[in-house]
Amino acid sequence: MAPALNFDVLFAGVAVRDFPRAQAWYERFFGRGADVVAHEHEQMWRITDGGWLYIVRDVAHAGNAIVGMAVPDIDAAIATLVDRGIAPGPITMEGDAGRKAVAVDPDGNSVALIEVPGDS
């Protein structure tokens, strides 16, 4: 068997139709502007040392992304999003211990917050 590939960074892409509308939504979601502006239709937010989420105007693929991000306290994260005008769906159980809530951006892309106790 061939050796495993090694990766340093993950870029998760989210295709959107209306870039200014999506940009405003993700700025509210993250509580800040993008960390990198690649060009007028692509921006990136650094989520962790090696993890980035980017939005890009791509009408043909918009609305089909499924992104999940682990948070240490889902209740606090949801409260923060609600304060920013984003209302995730209800918290559901994932497996035996995890909890998950999904926010949906203006294009219908799913952005899940996931809390797994003891996994920080």
C-alpha positions as CSV (number, residue, x, y, z in Angstrom):
1,M,0.0,0.0,0.0
2,A,1.2,3.5,-0.8
3,P,2.2,5.8,2.1
4,A,-0.5,8.1,3.4
5,L,-0.7,11.7,2.1
6,N,0.2,14.4,4.5
7,F,-1.7,17.7,4.5
8,D,-0.9,21.0,6.2
9,V,-4.1,23.0,5.5
10,L,-7.7,22.5,4.7
11,F,-9.7,24.9,2.5
12,A,-13.5,24.3,2.6
13,G,-15.3,26.1,-0.2
14,V,-18.8,27.3,-0.2
15,A,-20.3,28.4,-3.5
16,V,-22.7,31.3,-3.5
17,R,-24.9,33.1,-6.0
18,D,-25.2,36.6,-4.6
19,F,-21.7,37.4,-3.4
20,P,-22.4,40.7,-1.5
21,R,-25.3,39.1,0.4
22,A,-23.3,36.0,1.2
23,Q,-20.3,38.1,2.3
24,A,-22.5,40.0,4.7
25,W,-24.0,36.8,6.2
26,Y,-20.5,35.2,6.7
27,E,-19.2,38.4,8.2
28,R,-22.0,38.3,10.7
29,F,-21.5,34.5,11.3
30,F,-17.8,34.9,12.0
31,G,-18.1,38.3,13.7
32,R,-15.5,39.8,11.5
33,G,-14.5,40.5,7.9
34,A,-12.6,38.0,5.8
35,D,-8.9,37.3,6.6
36,V,-8.1,37.1,2.9
37,V,-9.7,38.7,-0.1
38,A,-8.5,36.7,-3.1
39,H,-10.5,38.8,-5.5
40,E,-13.9,40.5,-5.7
41,H,-15.8,37.2,-5.7
42,E,-13.8,35.1,-3.3
43,Q,-13.0,35.7,0.4
44,M,-11.5,33.5,3.1
45,W,-11.8,33.2,6.9
46,R,-9.2,31.4,9.0
47,I,-11.1,29.1,11.4
48,T,-8.2,27.2,13.0
49,D,-4.4,27.1,12.4
50,G,-4.8,24.8,9.4
51,G,-8.5,25.3,8.5
52,W,-10.1,27.9,6.3
53,L,-13.6,28.4,5.0
54,Y,-13.9,30.4,1.8
55,I,-16.9,31.7,-0.2
56,V,-16.8,32.0,-3.9
57,R,-19.3,33.2,-6.4
58,D,-20.2,30.1,-8.4
59,V,-23.9,30.2,-9.4
60,A,-23.9,26.6,-10.9
61,H,-22.8,25.1,-7.6
62,A,-24.4,27.4,-5.0
63,G,-26.5,26.0,-2.2
64,N,-25.0,22.6,-2.1
65,A,-22.3,22.9,0.6
66,I,-22.3,21.1,3.9
67,V,-19.8,22.4,6.4
68,G,-19.2,21.4,10.0
69,M,-17.2,23.2,12.6
70,A,-16.5,22.0,16.1
71,V,-17.2,24.5,18.9
72,P,-16.4,24.0,22.7
73,D,-19.8,25.3,23.8
74,I,-22.7,25.1,21.4
75,D,-25.1,27.0,23.6
76,A,-22.8,30.0,23.8
77,A,-22.1,29.8,20.0
78,I,-25.8,29.8,19.2
79,A,-26.5,32.7,21.5
80,T,-23.7,34.6,19.8
81,L,-25.1,33.9,16.4
82,V,-28.6,34.9,17.5
83,D,-27.2,38.2,18.7
84,R,-25.8,38.6,15.2
85,G,-29.1,38.0,13.5
86,I,-28.5,34.4,12.5
87,A,-30.8,31.8,13.9
88,P,-29.5,28.2,13.6
89,G,-32.0,25.4,13.7
90,P,-32.6,23.4,16.9
91,I,-29.8,21.5,18.7
92,T,-30.0,17.8,17.9
93,M,-28.1,14.9,19.3
94,E,-25.4,13.3,17.2
95,G,-24.4,9.9,18.3
96,D,-24.2,9.2,22.0
97,A,-22.7,12.5,23.2
98,G,-22.4,15.1,20.4
99,R,-24.8,18.0,19.8
100,K,-25.3,19.8,16.5
101,A,-27.1,22.9,15.2
102,V,-27.3,23.9,11.6
103,A,-27.4,27.5,10.3
104,V,-28.3,28.0,6.6
105,D,-26.8,30.8,4.6
106,P,-28.8,32.8,2.0
107,D,-28.1,30.3,-0.7
108,G,-29.1,27.2,1.3
109,N,-25.6,26.1,2.2
110,S,-25.6,24.2,5.6
111,V,-23.1,25.4,8.2
112,A,-23.2,23.1,11.2
113,L,-21.9,23.8,14.7
114,I,-20.9,20.6,16.5
115,E,-20.1,20.1,20.2
116,V,-18.5,16.9,21.3
117,P,-17.8,17.0,25.1
118,G,-14.2,16.3,26.0
119,D,-13.0,16.8,22.4
120,S,-11.4,20.2,22.7
